Amino acid sequence: MMKKIFLNQWKKAKQKNDNNILNLCNKDHNAKILDLGCDDGTWTLKLGEKVNTKNLFGIEINNIAVEIARNKGINVKKGNLNKKFP
């Protein structure tokens, strides 16, 4: 029961945080977005849509997520952010 309550609170906080970030974005089709730890690129695409740019870049450690993000049109490099920047 407590797990469900905390998970629900976390989801609400994450959604609020995501909305706050998106509300700070201005439209600029020349903008370049770099998402460090981009996972499968879902958030990267949301940012790109909000900013109105297709210049999307990411760094991700997980091979499967890298391929998924690339298939979504994001220029992704495989890398570990705890090591030298790729």
VEXLO-404625 format. One record per residue: chain; x, y, z of N, C-alpha, C in turn. Coordinates in Angstrom, 1 decimal. Each point is the difference from the previous one (the first is absolute). Layout:
BEGIN
<node><chain>A</chain><n_xx>X</n_xx><n_yy>Y</n_yy><n_zz>Z</n_zz><ca_xx>X</ca_xx><ca_yy>Y</ca_yy><ca_zz>Z</ca_zz><c_xx>X</c_xx><c_yy>Y</c_yy><c_zz>Z</c_zz></node>
...
This chain:
BEGIN
<node><chain>A</chain><n_xx>0.8</n_xx><n_yy>-1.2</n_yy><n_zz>0.0</n_zz><ca_xx>-0.8</ca_xx><ca_yy>1.2</ca_yy><ca_zz>0.0</ca_zz><c_xx>0.9</c_xx><c_yy>1.3</c_yy><c_zz>0.0</c_zz></node>
<node><chain>A</chain><n_xx>1.0</n_xx><n_yy>0.0</n_yy><n_zz>0.9</n_zz><ca_xx>0.9</ca_xx><ca_yy>1.2</ca_yy><ca_zz>0.0</ca_zz><c_xx>0.7</c_xx><c_yy>0.2</c_yy><c_zz>-1.3</c_zz></node>
<node><chain>A</chain><n_xx>0.4</n_xx><n_yy>-1.2</n_yy><n_zz>-0.6</n_zz><ca_xx>0.7</ca_xx><ca_yy>0.1</ca_yy><ca_zz>-1.2</ca_zz><c_xx>-0.8</c_xx><c_yy>0.7</c_yy><c_zz>-1.1</c_zz></node>
<node><chain>A</chain><n_xx>-1.3</n_xx><n_yy>-0.3</n_yy><n_zz>0.0</n_zz><ca_xx>-0.9</ca_xx><ca_yy>0.5</ca_yy><ca_zz>-1.0</ca_zz><c_xx>-0.2</c_xx><c_yy>1.5</c_yy><c_zz>0.3</c_zz></node>
<node><chain>A</chain><n_xx>-0.1</n_xx><n_yy>0.4</n_yy><n_zz>1.2</n_zz><ca_xx>-0.1</ca_xx><ca_yy>1.5</ca_yy><ca_zz>0.4</ca_zz><c_xx>1.2</c_xx><c_yy>0.7</c_yy><c_zz>-0.5</c_zz></node>
<node><chain>A</chain><n_xx>1.2</n_xx><n_yy>-0.5</n_yy><n_zz>0.4</n_zz><ca_xx>1.2</ca_xx><ca_yy>0.7</ca_yy><ca_zz>-0.4</ca_zz><c_xx>0.3</c_xx><c_yy>0.1</c_yy><c_zz>-1.5</c_zz></node>
<node><chain>A</chain><n_xx>-0.4</n_xx><n_yy>-1.1</n_yy><n_zz>-0.7</n_zz><ca_xx>0.1</ca_xx><ca_yy>0.0</ca_yy><ca_zz>-1.4</ca_zz><c_xx>-0.9</c_xx><c_yy>1.0</c_yy><c_zz>-0.7</c_zz></node>
<node><chain>A</chain><n_xx>-1.2</n_xx><n_yy>0.1</n_yy><n_zz>0.6</n_zz><ca_xx>-0.9</ca_xx><ca_yy>1.0</ca_yy><ca_zz>-0.5</ca_zz><c_xx>0.5</c_xx><c_yy>1.4</c_yy><c_zz>0.2</c_zz></node>
<node><chain>A</chain><n_xx>0.5</n_xx><n_yy>0.3</n_yy><n_zz>1.2</n_zz><ca_xx>0.6</ca_xx><ca_yy>1.3</ca_yy><ca_zz>0.3</ca_zz><c_xx>1.2</c_xx><c_yy>0.3</c_yy><c_zz>-0.9</c_zz></node>
<node><chain>A</chain><n_xx>0.8</n_xx><n_yy>-1.0</n_yy><n_zz>-0.3</n_zz><ca_xx>1.2</ca_xx><ca_yy>0.2</ca_yy><ca_zz>-0.9</ca_zz><c_xx>-0.5</c_xx><c_yy>0.4</c_yy><c_zz>-1.4</c_zz></node>
<node><chain>A</chain><n_xx>-1.0</n_xx><n_yy>-0.8</n_yy><n_zz>-0.5</n_zz><ca_xx>-0.5</ca_xx><ca_yy>0.3</ca_yy><ca_zz>-1.3</ca_zz><c_xx>-0.5</c_xx><c_yy>1.4</c_yy><c_zz>-0.1</c_zz></node>
<node><chain>A</chain><n_xx>-0.8</n_xx><n_yy>0.5</n_yy><n_zz>1.0</n_zz><ca_xx>-0.5</ca_xx><ca_yy>1.3</ca_yy><ca_zz>0.0</ca_zz><c_xx>1.1</c_xx><c_yy>1.1</c_yy><c_zz>0.0</c_zz></node>
<node><chain>A</chain><n_xx>1.0</n_xx><n_yy>-0.3</n_yy><n_zz>0.8</n_zz><ca_xx>1.2</ca_xx><ca_yy>1.0</ca_yy><ca_zz>0.1</ca_zz><c_xx>0.7</c_xx><c_yy>0.0</c_yy><c_zz>-1.3</c_zz></node>
<node><chain>A</chain><n_xx>0.2</n_xx><n_yy>-1.2</n_yy><n_zz>-0.6</n_zz><ca_xx>0.8</ca_xx><ca_yy>0.0</ca_yy><ca_zz>-1.3</ca_zz><c_xx>-0.8</c_xx><c_yy>0.7</c_yy><c_zz>-1.1</c_zz></node>
<node><chain>A</chain><n_xx>-1.3</n_xx><n_yy>-0.2</n_yy><n_zz>-0.1</n_zz><ca_xx>-0.8</ca_xx><ca_yy>0.7</ca_yy><ca_zz>-1.0</ca_zz><c_xx>0.0</c_xx><c_yy>1.5</c_yy><c_zz>0.2</c_zz></node>
<node><chain>A</chain><n_xx>0.0</n_xx><n_yy>0.5</n_yy><n_zz>1.3</n_zz><ca_xx>0.1</ca_xx><ca_yy>1.4</ca_yy><ca_zz>0.3</ca_zz><c_xx>1.3</c_xx><c_yy>0.5</c_yy><c_zz>-0.5</c_zz></node>
<node><chain>A</chain><n_xx>1.1</n_xx><n_yy>-0.7</n_yy><n_zz>0.4</n_zz><ca_xx>1.3</ca_xx><ca_yy>0.4</ca_yy><ca_zz>-0.4</ca_zz><c_xx>0.2</c_xx><c_yy>0.1</c_yy><c_zz>-1.5</c_zz></node>
<node><chain>A</chain><n_xx>-0.5</n_xx><n_yy>-1.1</n_yy><n_zz>-0.7</n_zz><ca_xx>0.0</ca_xx><ca_yy>0.0</ca_yy><ca_zz>-1.5</ca_zz><c_xx>-0.7</c_xx><c_yy>1.2</c_yy><c_zz>-0.6</c_zz></node>
<node><chain>A</chain><n_xx>-1.2</n_xx><n_yy>0.3</n_yy><n_zz>0.5</n_zz><ca_xx>-0.8</ca_xx><ca_yy>1.2</ca_yy><ca_zz>-0.5</ca_zz><c_xx>0.8</c_xx><c_yy>1.3</c_yy><c_zz>0.3</c_zz></node>
<node><chain>A</chain><n_xx>0.6</n_xx><n_yy>0.1</n_yy><n_zz>1.2</n_zz><ca_xx>0.8</ca_xx><ca_yy>1.2</ca_yy><ca_zz>0.3</ca_zz><c_xx>1.1</c_xx><c_yy>0.2</c_yy><c_zz>-1.0</c_zz></node>
<node><chain>A</chain><n_xx>0.7</n_xx><n_yy>-1.0</n_yy><n_zz>-0.3</n_zz><ca_xx>1.1</ca_xx><ca_yy>0.0</ca_yy><ca_zz>-1.0</ca_zz><c_xx>-0.5</c_xx><c_yy>0.4</c_yy><c_zz>-1.4</c_zz></node>
<node><chain>A</chain><n_xx>-1.1</n_xx><n_yy>-0.6</n_yy><n_zz>-0.4</n_zz><ca_xx>-0.6</ca_xx><ca_yy>0.3</ca_yy><ca_zz>-1.4</ca_zz><c_xx>-0.5</c_xx><c_yy>1.4</c_yy><c_zz>0.0</c_zz></node>
<node><chain>A</chain><n_xx>-0.5</n_xx><n_yy>0.5</n_yy><n_zz>1.0</n_zz><ca_xx>-0.5</ca_xx><ca_yy>1.4</ca_yy><ca_zz>0.0</ca_zz><c_xx>1.1</c_xx><c_yy>1.0</c_yy><c_zz>-0.1</c_zz></node>
<node><chain>A</chain><n_xx>1.3</n_xx><n_yy>-0.4</n_yy><n_zz>0.4</n_zz><ca_xx>1.1</ca_xx><ca_yy>0.9</ca_yy><ca_zz>-0.2</ca_zz><c_xx>0.6</c_xx><c_yy>0.1</c_yy><c_zz>-1.4</c_zz></node>
<node><chain>A</chain><n_xx>-0.5</n_xx><n_yy>-0.9</n_yy><n_zz>-0.8</n_zz><ca_xx>0.6</ca_xx><ca_yy>-0.1</ca_yy><ca_zz>-1.4</ca_zz><c_xx>-0.6</c_xx><c_yy>1.0</c_yy><c_zz>-0.9</c_zz></node>
<node><chain>A</chain><n_xx>0.8</n_xx><n_yy>0.6</n_yy><n_zz>-0.8</n_zz><ca_xx>-0.4</ca_xx><ca_yy>0.9</ca_yy><ca_zz>-1.1</ca_zz><c_xx>0.1</c_xx><c_yy>-0.6</c_yy><c_zz>-1.3</c_zz></node>
<node><chain>A</chain><n_xx>-0.8</n_xx><n_yy>0.3</n_yy><n_zz>-0.9</n_zz><ca_xx>0.1</ca_xx><ca_yy>-0.5</ca_yy><ca_zz>-1.4</ca_zz><c_xx>1.2</c_xx><c_yy>0.6</c_yy><c_zz>-0.7</c_zz></node>
<node><chain>A</chain><n_xx>0.8</n_xx><n_yy>-0.9</n_yy><n_zz>-0.6</n_zz><ca_xx>1.2</ca_xx><ca_yy>0.4</ca_yy><ca_zz>-0.7</ca_zz><c_xx>0.4</c_xx><c_yy>-1.2</c_yy><c_zz>-0.9</c_zz></node>
<node><chain>A</chain><n_xx>-0.4</n_xx><n_yy>0.0</n_yy><n_zz>-1.3</n_zz><ca_xx>0.2</ca_xx><ca_yy>-1.1</ca_yy><ca_zz>-0.8</ca_zz><c_xx>1.5</c_xx><c_yy>-0.2</c_yy><c_zz>-0.3</c_zz></node>
<node><chain>A</chain><n_xx>0.9</n_xx><n_yy>0.9</n_yy><n_zz>0.3</n_zz><ca_xx>1.4</ca_xx><ca_yy>-0.1</ca_yy><ca_zz>-0.1</ca_zz><c_xx>0.7</c_xx><c_yy>-0.6</c_yy><c_zz>1.3</c_zz></node>
<node><chain>A</chain><n_xx>-0.8</n_xx><n_yy>-0.1</n_yy><n_zz>1.0</n_zz><ca_xx>0.6</ca_xx><ca_yy>-0.5</ca_yy><ca_zz>1.3</ca_zz><c_xx>0.5</c_xx><c_yy>-1.4</c_yy><c_zz>-0.1</c_zz></node>
<node><chain>A</chain><n_xx>1.0</n_xx><n_yy>-0.3</n_yy><n_zz>0.8</n_zz><ca_xx>0.5</ca_xx><ca_yy>-1.3</ca_yy><ca_zz>0.1</ca_zz><c_xx>-0.2</c_xx><c_yy>-0.5</c_yy><c_zz>1.4</c_zz></node>
<node><chain>A</chain><n_xx>-0.5</n_xx><n_yy>-1.2</n_yy><n_zz>0.1</n_zz><ca_xx>-0.3</ca_xx><ca_yy>-0.6</ca_yy><ca_zz>1.4</ca_zz><c_xx>0.9</c_xx><c_yy>-1.2</c_yy><c_zz>0.2</c_zz></node>
<node><chain>A</chain><n_xx>0.8</n_xx><n_yy>0.0</n_yy><n_zz>1.1</n_zz><ca_xx>0.8</ca_xx><ca_yy>-1.1</ca_yy><ca_zz>0.4</ca_zz><c_xx>-0.6</c_xx><c_yy>-0.6</c_yy><c_zz>1.3</c_zz></node>
<node><chain>A</chain><n_xx>-0.4</n_xx><n_yy>-1.2</n_yy><n_zz>-0.1</n_zz><ca_xx>-0.6</ca_xx><ca_yy>-0.7</ca_yy><ca_zz>1.2</ca_zz><c_xx>1.0</c_xx><c_yy>-1.0</c_yy><c_zz>0.5</c_zz></node>
<node><chain>A</chain><n_xx>0.5</n_xx><n_yy>0.2</n_yy><n_zz>1.2</n_zz><ca_xx>1.0</ca_xx><ca_yy>-0.9</ca_yy><ca_zz>0.6</ca_zz><c_xx>-0.7</c_xx><c_yy>-1.1</c_yy><c_zz>0.8</c_zz></node>
<node><chain>A</chain><n_xx>0.1</n_xx><n_yy>-1.2</n_yy><n_zz>-0.5</n_zz><ca_xx>-0.7</ca_xx><ca_yy>-1.1</ca_yy><ca_zz>0.6</ca_zz><c_xx>-1.4</c_xx><c_yy>0.0</c_yy><c_zz>-0.6</c_zz></node>
<node><chain>A</chain><n_xx>0.0</n_xx><n_yy>0.0</n_yy><n_zz>-1.4</n_zz><ca_xx>-1.3</ca_xx><ca_yy>0.2</ca_yy><ca_zz>-0.7</ca_zz><c_xx>-0.9</c_xx><c_yy>-1.2</c_yy><c_zz>0.0</c_zz></node>
<node><chain>A</chain><n_xx>0.4</n_xx><n_yy>-1.2</n_yy><n_zz>0.5</n_zz><ca_xx>-0.7</ca_xx><ca_yy>-1.2</ca_yy><ca_zz>0.0</ca_zz><c_xx>-0.5</c_xx><c_yy>-0.3</c_yy><c_zz>-1.5</c_zz></node>
<node><chain>A</chain><n_xx>-1.3</n_xx><n_yy>-0.2</n_yy><n_zz>-0.2</n_zz><ca_xx>-0.5</ca_xx><ca_yy>-0.3</ca_yy><ca_zz>-1.3</ca_zz><c_xx>-0.4</c_xx><c_yy>1.2</c_yy><c_zz>-0.8</c_zz></node>
<node><chain>A</chain><n_xx>0.3</n_xx><n_yy>1.2</n_yy><n_zz>0.5</n_zz><ca_xx>-0.3</ca_xx><ca_yy>1.2</ca_yy><ca_zz>-0.7</ca_zz><c_xx>-1.4</c_xx><c_yy>0.6</c_yy><c_zz>0.1</c_zz></node>
<node><chain>A</chain><n_xx>-0.8</n_xx><n_yy>-0.6</n_yy><n_zz>0.8</n_zz><ca_xx>-1.4</ca_xx><ca_yy>0.5</ca_yy><ca_zz>0.2</ca_zz><c_xx>0.0</c_xx><c_yy>1.4</c_yy><c_zz>0.5</c_zz></node>
<node><chain>A</chain><n_xx>0.7</n_xx><n_yy>0.3</n_yy><n_zz>1.0</n_zz><ca_xx>0.1</ca_xx><ca_yy>1.4</ca_yy><ca_zz>0.6</ca_zz><c_xx>0.7</c_xx><c_yy>0.9</c_yy><c_zz>-1.0</c_zz></node>
<node><chain>A</chain><n_xx>1.0</n_xx><n_yy>-0.5</n_yy><n_zz>-0.7</n_zz><ca_xx>0.7</ca_xx><ca_yy>0.9</ca_yy><ca_zz>-0.9</ca_zz><c_xx>-0.9</c_xx><c_yy>0.4</c_yy><c_zz>-1.1</c_zz></node>
<node><chain>A</chain><n_xx>-0.9</n_xx><n_yy>-0.9</n_yy><n_zz>-0.5</n_zz><ca_xx>-0.9</ca_xx><ca_yy>0.4</ca_yy><ca_zz>-1.0</ca_zz><c_xx>-1.1</c_xx><c_yy>1.0</c_yy><c_zz>0.5</c_zz></node>
<node><chain>A</chain><n_xx>-0.4</n_xx><n_yy>-0.2</n_yy><n_zz>1.2</n_zz><ca_xx>-0.9</ca_xx><ca_yy>1.0</ca_yy><ca_zz>0.6</ca_zz><c_xx>0.6</c_xx><c_yy>1.4</c_yy><c_zz>0.0</c_zz></node>
<node><chain>A</chain><n_xx>1.2</n_xx><n_yy>0.1</n_yy><n_zz>0.5</n_zz><ca_xx>0.7</ca_xx><ca_yy>1.3</ca_yy><ca_zz>0.0</ca_zz><c_xx>0.2</c_xx><c_yy>0.5</c_yy><c_zz>-1.4</c_zz></node>
<node><chain>A</chain><n_xx>0.3</n_xx><n_yy>-0.8</n_yy><n_zz>-1.0</n_zz><ca_xx>0.1</ca_xx><ca_yy>0.4</ca_yy><ca_zz>-1.4</ca_zz><c_xx>-1.3</c_xx><c_yy>0.6</c_yy><c_zz>-0.5</c_zz></node>
<node><chain>A</chain><n_xx>-1.1</n_xx><n_yy>-0.7</n_yy><n_zz>0.3</n_zz><ca_xx>-1.3</ca_xx><ca_yy>0.4</ca_yy><ca_zz>-0.5</ca_zz><c_xx>-0.3</c_xx><c_yy>1.4</c_yy><c_zz>0.6</c_zz></node>
<node><chain>A</chain><n_xx>0.2</n_xx><n_yy>0.2</n_yy><n_zz>1.3</n_zz><ca_xx>-0.3</ca_xx><ca_yy>1.2</ca_yy><ca_zz>0.7</ca_zz><c_xx>0.8</c_xx><c_yy>1.2</c_yy><c_zz>-0.5</c_zz></node>
<node><chain>A</chain><n_xx>1.3</n_xx><n_yy>-0.3</n_yy><n_zz>-0.3</n_zz><ca_xx>0.9</ca_xx><ca_yy>1.0</ca_yy><ca_zz>-0.5</ca_zz><c_xx>-0.1</c_xx><c_yy>0.2</c_yy><c_zz>-1.5</c_zz></node>
<node><chain>A</chain><n_xx>-0.6</n_xx><n_yy>-1.0</n_yy><n_zz>-0.7</n_zz><ca_xx>-0.2</ca_xx><ca_yy>0.1</ca_yy><ca_zz>-1.4</ca_zz><c_xx>1.3</c_xx><c_yy>-0.2</c_yy><c_zz>-0.8</c_zz></node>
<node><chain>A</chain><n_xx>0.8</n_xx><n_yy>-1.0</n_yy><n_zz>0.5</n_zz><ca_xx>1.3</ca_xx><ca_yy>-0.3</ca_yy><ca_zz>-0.7</ca_zz><c_xx>0.1</c_xx><c_yy>-1.5</c_yy><c_zz>-0.2</c_zz></node>
<node><chain>A</chain><n_xx>0.8</n_xx><n_yy>-0.3</n_yy><n_zz>-1.0</n_zz><ca_xx>0.3</ca_xx><ca_yy>-1.4</ca_yy><ca_zz>-0.3</ca_zz><c_xx>1.5</c_xx><c_yy>-0.3</c_yy><c_zz>0.2</c_zz></node>
<node><chain>A</chain><n_xx>0.7</n_xx><n_yy>1.0</n_yy><n_zz>0.6</n_zz><ca_xx>1.4</ca_xx><ca_yy>-0.1</ca_yy><ca_zz>0.3</ca_zz><c_xx>0.1</c_xx><c_yy>-0.6</c_yy><c_zz>1.4</c_zz></node>
<node><chain>A</chain><n_xx>-0.2</n_xx><n_yy>-1.4</n_yy><n_zz>0.0</n_zz><ca_xx>0.0</ca_xx><ca_yy>-0.7</ca_yy><ca_zz>1.3</ca_zz><c_xx>1.2</c_xx><c_yy>-0.9</c_yy><c_zz>0.1</c_zz></node>
<node><chain>A</chain><n_xx>0.7</n_xx><n_yy>0.1</n_yy><n_zz>1.2</n_zz><ca_xx>1.2</ca_xx><ca_yy>-0.8</ca_yy><ca_zz>0.2</ca_zz><c_xx>-0.2</c_xx><c_yy>-0.6</c_yy><c_zz>1.4</c_zz></node>
<node><chain>A</chain><n_xx>0.7</n_xx><n_yy>-1.2</n_yy><n_zz>0.2</n_zz><ca_xx>-0.1</ca_xx><ca_yy>-0.7</ca_yy><ca_zz>1.3</ca_zz><c_xx>1.2</c_xx><c_yy>-0.8</c_yy><c_zz>0.2</c_zz></node>
<node><chain>A</chain><n_xx>0.3</n_xx><n_yy>-0.2</n_yy><n_zz>1.3</n_zz><ca_xx>1.0</ca_xx><ca_yy>-1.0</ca_yy><ca_zz>0.5</ca_zz><c_xx>-0.8</c_xx><c_yy>-1.0</c_yy><c_zz>0.8</c_zz></node>
<node><chain>A</chain><n_xx>0.3</n_xx><n_yy>-1.3</n_yy><n_zz>-0.2</n_zz><ca_xx>-0.7</ca_xx><ca_yy>-1.0</ca_yy><ca_zz>0.7</ca_zz><c_xx>1.0</c_xx><c_yy>-1.2</c_yy><c_zz>0.2</c_zz></node>
<node><chain>A</chain><n_xx>-0.1</n_xx><n_yy>-0.7</n_yy><n_zz>1.1</n_zz><ca_xx>0.9</ca_xx><ca_yy>-1.1</ca_yy><ca_zz>0.3</ca_zz><c_xx>-0.6</c_xx><c_yy>-1.4</c_yy><c_zz>-0.4</c_zz></node>
<node><chain>A</chain><n_xx>-1.3</n_xx><n_yy>-0.1</n_yy><n_zz>-0.1</n_zz><ca_xx>-0.7</ca_xx><ca_yy>-1.2</ca_yy><ca_zz>-0.3</ca_zz><c_xx>-0.1</c_xx><c_yy>-0.2</c_yy><c_zz>-1.5</c_zz></node>
<node><chain>A</chain><n_xx>0.6</n_xx><n_yy>-1.1</n_yy><n_zz>-0.5</n_zz><ca_xx>0.0</ca_xx><ca_yy>-0.3</ca_yy><ca_zz>-1.4</ca_zz><c_xx>-1.4</c_xx><c_yy>0.0</c_yy><c_zz>-0.7</c_zz></node>
<node><chain>A</chain><n_xx>-1.0</n_xx><n_yy>-0.7</n_yy><n_zz>0.7</n_zz><ca_xx>-1.3</ca_xx><ca_yy>-0.1</ca_yy><ca_zz>-0.5</ca_zz><c_xx>-0.7</c_xx><c_yy>1.3</c_yy><c_zz>-0.1</c_zz></node>
<node><chain>A</chain><n_xx>0.2</n_xx><n_yy>0.9</n_yy><n_zz>1.0</n_zz><ca_xx>-0.6</ca_xx><ca_yy>1.3</ca_yy><ca_zz>0.1</ca_zz><c_xx>0.6</c_xx><c_yy>0.9</c_yy><c_zz>-1.1</c_zz></node>
<node><chain>A</chain><n_xx>1.3</n_xx><n_yy>-0.2</n_yy><n_zz>-0.3</n_zz><ca_xx>0.7</ca_xx><ca_yy>0.8</ca_yy><ca_zz>-1.0</ca_zz><c_xx>-0.7</c_xx><c_yy>-0.3</c_yy><c_zz>-1.4</c_zz></node>
<node><chain>A</chain><n_xx>-0.2</n_xx><n_yy>-1.3</n_yy><n_zz>-0.3</n_zz><ca_xx>-0.6</ca_xx><ca_yy>-0.4</ca_yy><ca_zz>-1.2</ca_zz><c_xx>-1.4</c_xx><c_yy>0.6</c_yy><c_zz>-0.2</c_zz></node>
<node><chain>A</chain><n_xx>-0.8</n_xx><n_yy>-0.1</n_yy><n_zz>1.1</n_zz><ca_xx>-1.4</ca_xx><ca_yy>0.5</ca_yy><ca_zz>0.0</ca_zz><c_xx>0.0</c_xx><c_yy>1.5</c_yy><c_zz>-0.3</c_zz></node>
<node><chain>A</chain><n_xx>0.9</n_xx><n_yy>0.7</n_yy><n_zz>0.7</n_zz><ca_xx>0.0</ca_xx><ca_yy>1.5</ca_yy><ca_zz>-0.2</ca_zz><c_xx>0.5</c_xx><c_yy>0.3</c_yy><c_zz>-1.4</c_zz></node>
<node><chain>A</chain><n_xx>0.9</n_xx><n_yy>-0.7</n_yy><n_zz>-0.5</n_zz><ca_xx>0.5</ca_xx><ca_yy>0.2</ca_yy><ca_zz>-1.4</ca_zz><c_xx>-1.1</c_xx><c_yy>-0.2</c_yy><c_zz>-1.0</c_zz></node>
<node><chain>A</chain><n_xx>-0.8</n_xx><n_yy>-1.1</n_yy><n_zz>0.3</n_zz><ca_xx>-1.2</ca_xx><ca_yy>-0.2</ca_yy><ca_zz>-0.9</ca_zz><c_xx>-1.0</c_xx><c_yy>1.0</c_yy><c_zz>0.0</c_zz></node>
<node><chain>A</chain><n_xx>0.0</n_xx><n_yy>0.8</n_yy><n_zz>1.1</n_zz><ca_xx>-0.9</ca_xx><ca_yy>1.2</ca_yy><ca_zz>0.1</ca_zz><c_xx>0.6</c_xx><c_yy>1.2</c_yy><c_zz>-0.6</c_zz></node>
<node><chain>A</chain><n_xx>1.2</n_xx><n_yy>0.0</n_yy><n_zz>-0.6</n_zz><ca_xx>0.6</ca_xx><ca_yy>1.1</ca_yy><ca_zz>-0.7</ca_zz><c_xx>0.9</c_xx><c_yy>0.8</c_yy><c_zz>0.9</c_zz></node>
<node><chain>A</chain><n_xx>0.4</n_xx><n_yy>-0.4</n_yy><n_zz>1.1</n_zz><ca_xx>0.9</ca_xx><ca_yy>0.7</ca_yy><ca_zz>0.9</ca_zz><c_xx>1.4</c_xx><c_yy>-0.4</c_yy><c_zz>-0.3</c_zz></node>
<node><chain>A</chain><n_xx>0.9</n_xx><n_yy>0.9</n_yy><n_zz>0.0</n_zz><ca_xx>1.4</ca_xx><ca_yy>-0.3</ca_yy><ca_zz>-0.2</ca_zz><c_xx>0.6</c_xx><c_yy>-0.3</c_yy><c_zz>1.3</c_zz></node>
<node><chain>A</chain><n_xx>0.2</n_xx><n_yy>-1.3</n_yy><n_zz>0.3</n_zz><ca_xx>0.4</ca_xx><ca_yy>-0.5</ca_yy><ca_zz>1.3</ca_zz><c_xx>1.4</c_xx><c_yy>-0.7</c_yy><c_zz>-0.1</c_zz></node>
<node><chain>A</chain><n_xx>0.8</n_xx><n_yy>0.4</n_yy><n_zz>1.0</n_zz><ca_xx>1.3</ca_xx><ca_yy>-0.7</ca_yy><ca_zz>0.2</ca_zz><c_xx>-0.1</c_xx><c_yy>-0.8</c_yy><c_zz>1.3</c_zz></node>
<node><chain>A</chain><n_xx>0.6</n_xx><n_yy>-1.2</n_yy><n_zz>-0.1</n_zz><ca_xx>0.0</ca_xx><ca_yy>-0.9</ca_yy><ca_zz>1.1</ca_zz><c_xx>1.2</c_xx><c_yy>0.5</c_yy><c_zz>0.9</c_zz></node>
<node><chain>A</chain><n_xx>-0.3</n_xx><n_yy>0.2</n_yy><n_zz>1.3</n_zz><ca_xx>1.0</ca_xx><ca_yy>0.5</ca_yy><ca_zz>0.9</ca_zz><c_xx>-0.4</c_xx><c_yy>-0.1</c_yy><c_zz>1.4</c_zz></node>
<node><chain>A</chain><n_xx>1.0</n_xx><n_yy>0.0</n_yy><n_zz>0.9</n_zz><ca_xx>-0.1</ca_xx><ca_yy>-0.1</ca_yy><ca_zz>1.4</ca_zz><c_xx>0.3</c_xx><c_yy>1.4</c_yy><c_zz>0.6</c_zz></node>
<node><chain>A</chain><n_xx>-0.9</n_xx><n_yy>0.7</n_yy><n_zz>0.6</n_zz><ca_xx>0.2</ca_xx><ca_yy>1.4</ca_yy><ca_zz>0.4</ca_zz><c_xx>0.9</c_xx><c_yy>0.0</c_yy><c_zz>1.3</c_zz></node>
<node><chain>A</chain><n_xx>0.4</n_xx><n_yy>-1.1</n_yy><n_zz>0.5</n_zz><ca_xx>0.9</ca_xx><ca_yy>-0.1</ca_yy><ca_zz>1.1</ca_zz><c_xx>1.4</c_xx><c_yy>-0.1</c_yy><c_zz>-0.5</c_zz></node>
<node><chain>A</chain><n_xx>0.2</n_xx><n_yy>-0.1</n_yy><n_zz>-1.3</n_zz><ca_xx>1.3</ca_xx><ca_yy>0.0</ca_yy><ca_zz>-0.6</ca_zz><c_xx>0.2</c_xx><c_yy>1.1</c_yy><c_zz>-0.9</c_zz></node>
<node><chain>A</chain><n_xx>1.1</n_xx><n_yy>0.0</n_yy><n_zz>-0.8</n_zz><ca_xx>0.3</ca_xx><ca_yy>1.1</ca_yy><ca_zz>-0.9</ca_zz><c_xx>-1.2</c_xx><c_yy>0.2</c_yy><c_zz>-1.0</c_zz></node>
<node><chain>A</chain><n_xx>-0.3</n_xx><n_yy>1.3</n_yy><n_zz>-0.2</n_zz><ca_xx>-1.1</ca_xx><ca_yy>0.4</ca_yy><ca_zz>-0.8</ca_zz><c_xx>0.2</c_xx><c_yy>-0.6</c_yy><c_zz>-1.4</c_zz></node>
<node><chain>A</chain><n_xx>-0.9</n_xx><n_yy>-0.6</n_yy><n_zz>-0.6</n_zz><ca_xx>0.1</ca_xx><ca_yy>-0.6</ca_yy><ca_zz>-1.4</ca_zz><c_xx>0.2</c_xx><c_yy>1.0</c_yy><c_zz>-1.1</c_zz></node>
